[in-house]
């Protein structure tokens, strides 16, 4: 399965990939989602 498009936050890209991998019948995921806001650095500082 390939995920593509643009969503708001980097953390949502990662979450979408993990959720898709967990679906029954999904063998592989190509996560080609892009994000407009990198919230990864802010989360690491907390």
Number of C-alpha atoms within 10 A of each C-alpha: 11 11 15 12 10 13 14 13 15 18 15 15 20 12 11 13 18 13 9 18 16 10 9 7 7 10 10 11 13 12 17 13 17 16 16 10 11 12 14 11 9 8 9 7 6 5
